[in-house]
Amino acid sequence: MSQSSEERDIANLVAQRVSIIDPEDPQRERKAFKVFLESVLISELGDELANDPAFYIMVEEVQQQMEADPELALSMQQASRILLNNKK
């Protein structure tokens, strides 16, 4: 199955943003997942969200709720590691 142009654009954006996370940052995996979450939500709900400070507060709250579920937290950790290993 091939990716659409929009999917490639999102993947490239996520890869670019993840690549600038300091390798020594102890919150690196968490930040990588947050970049992914923000990018997917903006893609689905509209670019104008990027200019709304409340959006980033909401993303933080959603991520905290997701992290509170042990199984979901493990999946998020695995996704973060994939994101960090696939950076360009």
N, C-alpha and C positions, 0 to 999 in steps of 0.2 A: 504494500500500500504506500503510495507516494504522498509526501507532505504537500499541502497547499502553500502558496506563496506567503500567506498570512502566518501559517504555522512556522515556516522557516524564519520569517521576520521575528516572531516572538522568541523562537529558540535562539536566534542570534543575539537578540536584545538581552535575554537572560544570561547567555554565555558571556557577553561583554560585561554586564553588571557584576556577575559572580567573579569574573577574573580580576576585578579590582579589590576584592576583599583580601585584607592582609592575611597571608598564610599563618602568621603567628597569633591572629586574633582568636581568643578562646571561645568566642561566640560565632565563629566562622560558619559552622553548619547551620546554626539557627538563622543567620543572616542570609545564607544562600537560599534556604527554603522561603524566607520572607520575600526575597527578590522574585522567586518563582510565583508565589502566591499573589503578590502585587501585579505582576505582569499578566497573569491569567485573568485576574479580575478586571484589570483595565481593558484588556483585549475584549472581554465579554460584555462589559458594562459601559465602555466608552472612555476615550482619551481624556475627557474633561475631568475625570476623577483625579488625574495626576496633579491637578491644581488645587484640590480640596484638602486642606490639612486634616479634616475629619476622616477622610478616607484612610489615612495612615494610622490614625487612632483605632479605627475599626479593624484594619488588618492586624494590628497588634493584638487586639482583643480576640479576634478569630483564631489567630495562631496560638494564643495562650489556652483557649478552650480546646483546640485540637491537641495540644501538648498534654493536656490533663487526662486524655484517654491513652492508657499504656500501649495498646495495640497500634493506635493511630500515630502515637509519638514514635514508635519503632519504624513505622512506614515512612514517616517524615524524615527520620534520621537516615534511612536508606536512600531516600530520594535526594537528600542533601549531599550525601557522599557521591552519588552518581553525578549530580550537578557539578560538584567540585572536581571530580576526576575527568569530566568531559569539557572542561574549559578550553578555550582556544588560545 
